[in-house]
Amino acid sequence: MDGLVLSHPEQLERLRRVCPEAERASVLAGDPCFDRMLAGRSHRERFRRALGVRQGQRLVVLNSTWNPESLFGNGGGEDVLPSLLPRLTSELPTDDYRLAAVLHPNIWYGHGPGQIRVWLDRARRGGLALIDPVHAWRQALLAADVVLGDFGAVSYYAAALDIPVLLASAAQDRLDPEAPLATFVQEAPRLDPHGPLRDQLEGLLARHRPSAATSPAEYVSSAPGASAALLRRLFYLLMDLPEPAAPALLEPLPLPPYDPPPRTAPLNVRTRVRGADVTLERSTGHPYDAVGETHLAVHEDTRDPGSLAPADVIFRAGRPDDPRLGGPEEWTAEVLRRYPHCSLAVYVTGPHSCAVRDREHGVLRLSAGPGADADPAAYASALHAWLAGGGAVAPGGTTLRVHAAGRVHPVTVTPATPPAGPSRSAAADGPGSPGAEWPFPA
């Protein structure tokens, strides 16, 4: 063996104890994977946008290594992920959280991509993004607000990047007890699989403090930012060739394509209306402590067509000039004809806008105002609740304030076509008196 590359002197110490003969070939050369992530930290917001993470949302990255006792498991009765995924998509509000899964490449190649997608289909319909295990996992890690992982290296990288980590699987017998990773797994906070998930995640985020000097970052690499130069020097030394004069550089992390997964699972929407203020929370489940008026919002491409008939709101996304759908006016009219129970048809035309049609007001255009950054389908659900409570859109337009994901999103509602009949008589600011108290209990 001509060279055994290590990233930190503590690895050399452990190697010396178990195999002193290998010490002569050992070279300390840092960690190029970690260096690429360090260099990409300034692009965190771009990586978040690529995953569809909006302002105020938190990205939870689920990570599993390749091991029978990992988060993904091996199909046995003790596996954590099968029971955890449906709870995550149902307990975490849609507008507050985004979910992504980083699975070890061997999980993909061992079972096959098709099988993985089948196993995770329900979670994917709830909004789970499956991350490319080779080209995009580092970007997802940099984008994360919290990592829900196991005893694999990605969880350790996350901690080294000062990202809060909650371990759902912590099999220490799979690790060298003298390795820093084993210490991290022993000390890291654990997920209670039977406790409320949202409370645990928010508690972890509230308690998190920047790491001390003895954090995992100290042991990932003894030469952060220098691995390219150290490795190239080694390679040219082994080839007995002069090293080029140009600096050794690592390829930067590429910006992944903008491809947020659509949530096609039916959404239970809870709203509270006070004047022009609408507080909204959407989820695929029914939280026990839910309050407020409720309605059902369903994506037209839902896997369960039977959920469209009772839906109060039906939505989809498309280009305004998509000839297959006929554009917003034709599609919304078709939906209301086909589903008599539906009150509002929503055609999302862009990241910050949509066109809607209800049975009384005709077509309305919704556009996000300054500082607004929520899902346009959420704006439409807020409008549905406001109209149902007696709100009426003024001829020149009305501004709603949608409260979601801990933020206030001003949304302008403008008539696009004349209403089919006389509108209900109500003040432009909707239900409640002008002096209605705000905020009100969520």
C-alpha positions as CSV (number, residue, x, y, z in Angstrom):
1,M,0.0,0.0,0.0
2,D,1.4,3.3,-1.1
3,G,-0.9,5.7,0.8
4,L,-3.6,5.5,3.4
5,V,-5.4,8.9,3.6
6,L,-6.7,10.0,7.0
7,S,-8.5,13.2,7.8
8,H,-7.4,13.7,11.5
9,P,-4.5,12.7,13.8
10,E,-6.9,10.9,16.1
11,Q,-7.5,8.4,13.3
12,L,-3.7,7.9,13.1
13,E,-3.5,7.2,16.8
14,R,-6.2,4.5,16.6
15,L,-4.6,3.0,13.5
16,R,-1.2,2.8,15.2
17,R,-2.8,0.9,18.1
18,V,-4.5,-1.8,15.9
19,C,-2.1,-1.9,12.9
20,P,1.3,-0.2,13.5
21,E,2.5,-1.6,10.2
22,A,0.2,0.8,8.3
23,E,1.5,3.9,10.0
24,R,4.3,4.4,7.5
25,A,1.8,4.6,4.6
26,S,-0.6,7.0,6.4
27,V,-1.0,10.5,5.2
28,L,-3.0,13.3,6.9
29,A,-4.8,15.1,4.1
30,G,-8.1,16.5,5.4
31,D,-11.6,15.7,4.1
32,P,-12.5,16.9,0.6
33,C,-16.2,16.1,1.1
34,F,-16.3,18.3,4.2
35,D,-14.3,21.1,2.4
36,R,-16.8,21.2,-0.4
37,M,-19.6,21.7,2.2
38,L,-17.7,24.4,4.0
39,A,-17.2,26.2,0.7
40,G,-20.9,25.8,-0.1
41,R,-22.3,27.3,3.1
42,S,-22.7,30.7,1.5
43,H,-25.2,29.2,-1.0
44,R,-27.5,27.7,1.7
45,E,-30.5,29.8,0.8
46,R,-30.2,28.8,-2.8
47,F,-30.1,25.1,-1.9
48,R,-33.2,25.6,0.3
49,R,-35.0,27.3,-2.6
50,A,-34.1,24.4,-4.9
51,L,-36.0,22.1,-2.4
52,G,-39.0,24.5,-2.3
53,V,-38.3,25.7,1.3
54,R,-40.0,29.0,1.8
55,Q,-39.3,31.8,4.3
56,G,-40.4,30.7,7.8
57,Q,-40.3,27.0,6.9
58,R,-38.0,24.5,8.5
59,L,-36.3,21.7,6.5
60,V,-36.1,18.4,8.3
61,V,-33.6,16.0,6.6
62,L,-34.0,12.4,7.4
63,N,-30.8,10.5,7.0
64,S,-30.0,6.8,7.0
65,T,-26.8,4.8,6.6
66,W,-26.6,1.3,5.2
67,N,-27.0,-1.1,8.1
68,P,-29.7,-3.4,9.5
69,E,-29.9,-1.2,12.6
70,S,-30.0,2.1,10.7
71,L,-32.9,4.5,10.4
72,F,-34.1,2.8,7.2
73,G,-33.5,-0.7,8.7
74,N,-33.8,-4.0,6.9
75,G,-37.5,-4.6,6.8
76,G,-37.7,-6.1,10.3
77,G,-40.2,-5.3,13.0
78,E,-37.9,-3.0,14.9
79,D,-37.4,-0.6,12.0
80,V,-38.1,3.0,12.9
81,L,-38.8,4.6,9.5
82,P,-42.0,2.8,8.5
83,S,-43.9,4.2,11.5
84,L,-42.1,7.5,11.6
85,L,-42.7,8.7,8.0
86,P,-46.5,8.8,8.0
87,R,-46.4,10.6,11.4
88,L,-44.0,13.2,10.1
89,T,-46.1,14.0,7.1
90,S,-49.3,14.1,9.2
91,E,-48.1,15.8,12.4
92,L,-45.9,18.5,10.9
93,P,-47.9,21.4,9.4
94,T,-47.4,21.6,5.6
95,D,-46.6,25.3,5.6
96,D,-44.2,25.1,8.6
97,Y,-42.1,22.2,7.5
98,R,-40.5,20.6,4.5
99,L,-39.2,17.0,4.5
100,A,-36.3,15.5,2.6
101,A,-34.6,12.0,2.8
102,V,-30.9,11.4,2.3
103,L,-30.5,7.6,2.0
104,H,-27.1,5.8,1.7
105,P,-26.4,4.9,-2.0
106,N,-26.3,1.2,-1.0
107,I,-29.9,1.5,0.1
108,W,-30.9,2.7,-3.4
109,Y,-28.7,0.1,-5.2
110,G,-29.4,-2.7,-2.8
111,H,-33.2,-2.5,-3.2
112,G,-33.5,-0.7,-6.5
113,P,-34.8,2.9,-7.1
114,G,-38.3,1.6,-8.0
115,Q,-38.7,-0.3,-4.8
116,I,-37.5,2.6,-2.7
117,R,-40.0,4.9,-4.4
118,V,-42.8,2.4,-3.8
119,W,-41.9,2.0,-0.1
120,L,-41.8,5.8,0.4
121,D,-44.8,6.6,-1.9
122,R,-47.1,7.7,0.8
123,A,-44.6,10.0,2.3
124,R,-43.7,11.4,-1.1
125,R,-47.3,12.3,-1.7
126,G,-47.2,14.1,1.6
127,G,-44.3,16.2,0.4
128,L,-41.1,14.1,1.1
129,A,-38.3,14.9,-1.3
130,L,-36.0,12.0,-2.2
131,I,-32.4,13.4,-2.5
132,D,-29.9,12.2,-5.1
133,P,-27.6,10.0,-2.9
134,V,-24.5,11.0,-4.9
135,H,-24.8,14.5,-6.3
136,A,-27.2,16.4,-4.0
137,W,-27.0,15.1,-0.5
138,R,-24.4,17.7,0.6
139,Q,-26.6,20.5,-0.6
140,A,-29.6,19.1,1.2
141,L,-27.5,18.9,4.4
142,L,-26.4,22.5,4.1
143,A,-30.1,23.5,3.6
144,A,-31.3,21.6,6.7
145,D,-32.6,23.2,9.8
146,V,-32.5,19.9,11.7
147,V,-31.3,16.3,10.8
148,L,-33.2,13.3,12.0
149,G,-30.7,10.6,11.6
150,D,-28.7,7.6,12.9
151,F,-25.1,6.6,13.6
152,G,-23.9,7.2,10.1
153,A,-21.4,9.7,8.8
154,V,-24.0,12.1,7.5
155,S,-25.4,12.8,11.0
156,Y,-21.8,13.5,12.1
157,Y,-21.2,15.8,9.2
158,A,-24.4,17.6,10.1
159,A,-23.2,18.1,13.7
160,A,-19.9,19.3,12.4
161,L,-21.7,21.9,10.4
162,D,-23.5,23.0,13.6
163,I,-26.9,21.6,12.4
164,P,-29.1,20.2,15.2
165,V,-29.3,16.4,15.1
166,L,-31.9,14.1,16.6
167,L,-31.0,10.4,16.5
168,A,-33.8,8.0,15.8
169,S,-31.4,5.0,15.7
170,A,-28.2,4.9,17.7
171,A,-26.7,1.4,17.6
172,Q,-23.3,2.0,19.2
173,D,-22.2,-1.6,18.9
174,R,-21.6,-0.9,15.2
175,L,-19.0,1.7,16.0
176,D,-15.4,1.8,17.2
177,P,-15.9,2.8,20.8
178,E,-12.8,5.0,20.7
179,A,-14.0,6.9,17.6
180,P,-15.3,10.5,18.0
181,L,-18.4,9.3,16.1
182,A,-19.2,6.9,19.0
183,T,-18.9,9.7,21.5
184,F,-21.2,11.8,19.4
185,V,-23.8,9.0,19.1
186,Q,-23.6,8.4,22.9
187,E,-24.2,12.1,23.7
188,A,-26.6,13.2,21.0
189,P,-30.3,13.7,21.8
190,R,-32.6,10.8,21.0
191,L,-36.0,10.8,19.3
192,D,-38.8,9.4,21.4
193,P,-40.7,7.5,18.7
194,H,-43.9,7.6,20.8
195,G,-43.9,11.3,21.7
196,P,-45.3,14.2,19.7
197,L,-42.8,14.8,16.8
198,R,-43.4,18.5,16.4
199,D,-42.8,19.2,20.1
200,Q,-39.5,17.3,19.9
201,L,-38.2,19.0,16.8
202,E,-39.1,22.5,18.1
203,G,-37.6,21.7,21.5
204,L,-34.4,20.6,19.9
205,L,-34.2,23.8,17.8
206,A,-35.0,26.0,20.8
207,R,-32.2,24.3,22.9
208,H,-29.6,24.3,20.2
209,R,-26.5,26.4,20.8
210,P,-23.4,26.9,18.6
211,S,-21.0,24.1,19.2
212,A,-18.0,24.4,21.5
213,A,-14.4,23.8,20.4
214,T,-14.7,20.1,21.1
215,S,-17.6,19.7,18.6
216,P,-17.5,17.1,15.8
217,A,-16.1,19.8,13.5
218,E,-12.8,19.4,15.4
219,Y,-12.4,15.8,14.5
220,V,-13.8,15.7,10.9
221,S,-10.7,17.3,9.5
222,S,-7.4,18.6,10.9
223,A,-6.9,20.7,7.8
224,P,-10.2,22.3,6.8
225,G,-10.1,23.9,3.4
226,A,-6.7,22.4,2.6
227,S,-7.6,18.8,1.4
228,A,-7.3,19.6,-2.4
229,A,-3.7,20.8,-2.0
230,L,-2.7,18.0,0.4
231,L,-4.2,15.3,-1.8
232,R,-2.7,16.6,-5.0
233,R,0.7,16.8,-3.4
234,L,0.4,13.1,-2.4
235,F,-0.8,12.0,-5.8
236,Y,2.1,13.7,-7.7
237,L,4.6,12.4,-5.1
238,L,3.3,8.8,-5.7
239,M,3.6,9.3,-9.5
240,D,7.1,10.9,-9.0
241,L,6.0,13.9,-11.1
242,P,6.4,17.6,-10.4
243,E,3.3,19.2,-9.0
244,P,1.6,21.9,-11.2
245,A,2.1,25.5,-10.2
246,A,-1.6,26.3,-10.4
247,P,-3.5,26.0,-7.1
248,A,-5.4,22.8,-6.4
249,L,-9.1,23.4,-6.2
250,L,-12.2,21.4,-5.5
251,E,-15.3,21.5,-7.7
252,P,-18.0,23.6,-6.0
253,L,-21.3,22.0,-5.1
254,P,-23.7,22.4,-8.0
255,L,-27.0,24.1,-7.6
256,P,-29.7,21.4,-7.8
257,P,-32.6,22.0,-10.1
258,Y,-35.7,23.6,-8.7
259,D,-37.9,20.5,-8.3
260,P,-39.9,20.6,-5.0
261,P,-42.2,17.6,-4.8
262,P,-45.9,18.4,-5.1
263,R,-48.1,17.5,-2.1
264,T,-50.9,15.4,-3.6
265,A,-52.2,13.9,-0.4
266,P,-55.4,15.5,0.8
267,L,-54.8,18.4,3.2
268,N,-56.9,19.2,6.2
269,V,-57.0,22.9,6.6
270,R,-57.7,24.7,9.8
271,T,-58.4,28.4,9.8
272,R,-59.3,31.3,12.1
273,V,-60.7,34.6,10.6
274,R,-60.6,38.0,12.2
275,G,-61.4,40.8,9.8
276,A,-58.9,40.6,6.9
277,D,-56.5,38.4,9.0
278,V,-56.7,34.7,8.4
279,T,-54.6,32.2,10.5
280,L,-54.1,29.0,8.6
281,E,-52.6,25.6,9.3
282,R,-52.6,22.7,6.8
283,S,-51.6,19.0,7.3
284,T,-52.3,15.6,6.0
285,G,-53.4,14.4,9.4
286,H,-55.8,15.6,12.1
287,P,-53.9,16.9,15.1
288,Y,-55.5,16.3,18.5
289,D,-55.1,19.9,19.6
290,A,-56.4,21.4,16.3
291,V,-58.6,24.4,16.6
292,G,-60.6,26.6,14.1
293,E,-62.9,26.0,11.2
294,T,-61.8,23.2,8.9
295,H,-62.0,22.4,5.2
296,L,-60.6,19.8,2.8
297,A,-58.1,20.9,0.1
298,V,-57.2,18.2,-2.5
299,H,-54.7,18.3,-5.3
300,E,-56.3,17.3,-8.6
301,D,-53.6,14.6,-9.1
302,T,-54.3,12.9,-5.8
303,R,-53.8,9.2,-5.7
304,D,-57.3,8.8,-4.3
305,P,-59.8,10.2,-6.8
306,G,-62.6,9.6,-4.3
307,S,-61.2,12.4,-2.1
308,L,-62.1,15.0,-4.8
309,A,-65.8,14.6,-4.5
310,P,-66.0,15.9,-0.9
311,A,-63.2,18.5,-1.4
312,D,-64.0,22.1,-0.6
313,V,-61.0,23.3,-2.5
314,I,-59.4,21.6,-5.5
315,F,-56.0,22.8,-6.7
316,R,-53.2,22.2,-9.2
317,A,-50.3,24.0,-10.7
318,G,-49.6,24.8,-14.3
319,R,-48.4,27.4,-16.7
320,P,-51.1,30.0,-17.6
321,D,-50.8,29.1,-21.3
322,D,-50.7,25.3,-20.9
323,P,-52.8,24.0,-23.8
324,R,-53.5,20.7,-22.1
325,L,-55.3,22.4,-19.2
326,G,-56.8,25.3,-21.2
327,G,-55.5,27.9,-18.8
328,P,-56.8,29.1,-15.4
329,E,-60.3,30.2,-16.5
330,E,-61.2,27.1,-18.5
331,W,-59.7,24.6,-15.9
332,T,-61.4,26.3,-12.9
333,A,-64.7,26.3,-14.7
334,E,-64.4,22.6,-15.6
335,V,-63.5,21.7,-12.0
336,L,-66.6,23.4,-10.5
337,R,-68.8,21.7,-13.1
338,R,-67.4,18.3,-12.4
339,Y,-67.4,18.5,-8.6
340,P,-70.6,20.0,-7.3
341,H,-69.4,20.1,-3.7
342,C,-66.3,22.0,-4.5
343,S,-66.5,25.7,-3.5
344,L,-63.1,26.9,-4.9
345,A,-61.0,25.8,-7.8
346,V,-57.4,26.9,-7.6
347,Y,-54.9,27.1,-10.5
348,V,-51.4,27.9,-9.2
349,T,-49.7,30.0,-11.9
350,G,-46.3,30.6,-10.2
351,P,-44.4,30.5,-6.9
352,H,-46.3,33.5,-5.6
353,S,-49.6,33.7,-7.5
354,C,-52.7,31.8,-8.4
355,A,-56.1,32.2,-10.1
356,V,-59.2,30.9,-8.4
357,R,-62.9,30.6,-9.2
358,D,-65.7,30.3,-6.8
359,R,-69.4,29.9,-7.5
360,E,-70.3,33.5,-6.7
361,H,-67.4,35.8,-7.5
362,G,-66.1,34.4,-10.8
363,V,-62.3,34.3,-11.3
364,L,-60.1,36.1,-8.8
365,R,-56.4,36.7,-9.0
366,L,-54.2,36.2,-5.9
367,S,-50.8,37.7,-5.8
368,A,-48.3,37.8,-2.9
369,G,-47.5,41.2,-1.5
370,P,-44.1,42.5,-0.1
371,G,-42.6,39.9,2.3
372,A,-45.1,37.2,1.5
373,D,-43.6,33.8,0.8
374,A,-46.1,30.9,1.3
375,D,-47.7,28.4,-1.0
376,P,-50.3,30.1,-3.3
377,A,-52.6,27.2,-2.6
378,A,-52.5,28.2,1.1
379,Y,-53.5,31.7,0.1
380,A,-56.4,30.2,-1.7
381,S,-57.5,28.2,1.3
382,A,-57.3,31.4,3.4
383,L,-59.5,33.2,0.8
384,H,-62.0,30.3,1.0
385,A,-62.3,30.6,4.7
386,W,-62.6,34.4,4.5
387,L,-65.4,34.2,1.9
388,A,-67.2,31.5,3.8
389,G,-67.2,33.8,6.8
390,G,-68.9,36.5,4.9
391,G,-66.0,38.4,3.3
392,A,-66.6,40.1,-0.1
393,V,-63.9,41.2,-2.6
394,A,-64.1,44.9,-3.4
395,P,-64.3,45.8,-7.1
396,G,-60.9,47.3,-6.9
397,G,-59.4,44.4,-4.9
398,T,-58.9,43.4,-1.3
399,T,-55.8,42.6,0.7
400,L,-55.8,39.7,3.1
401,R,-53.2,39.0,5.7
402,V,-52.5,35.3,5.9
403,H,-50.8,34.1,9.0
404,A,-48.8,30.9,8.3
405,A,-45.4,29.4,9.3
406,G,-44.9,32.1,11.9
407,R,-45.1,34.9,9.4
408,V,-47.7,37.4,8.0
409,H,-48.2,37.2,4.3
410,P,-50.1,40.0,2.6
411,V,-52.1,38.8,-0.4
412,T,-53.9,40.9,-2.9
413,V,-57.2,39.5,-4.2
414,T,-58.3,41.1,-7.5
415,P,-61.5,40.3,-9.6
416,A,-60.5,39.0,-13.0
417,T,-64.0,38.2,-14.4
418,P,-67.5,39.5,-13.4
419,P,-69.2,37.4,-10.8
420,A,-72.0,35.1,-11.9
421,G,-74.5,36.8,-9.6
422,P,-74.9,39.3,-6.9
423,S,-72.2,39.0,-4.2
424,R,-73.0,38.7,-0.6
425,S,-73.3,41.9,1.4
426,A,-70.4,42.3,3.7
427,A,-67.7,44.8,4.6
428,A,-64.5,44.6,2.5
429,D,-62.6,43.6,5.6
430,G,-64.8,40.6,6.0
431,P,-66.3,39.1,9.2
432,G,-65.7,40.7,12.5
433,S,-65.7,44.3,13.6
434,P,-63.0,46.7,12.4
435,G,-61.7,46.7,15.9
436,A,-61.4,42.9,16.3
437,E,-58.6,42.1,18.7
438,W,-55.4,40.7,17.1
439,P,-53.7,38.4,17.5
440,F,-56.2,35.8,18.7
441,P,-55.4,32.4,20.2
442,A,-54.1,30.0,17.5
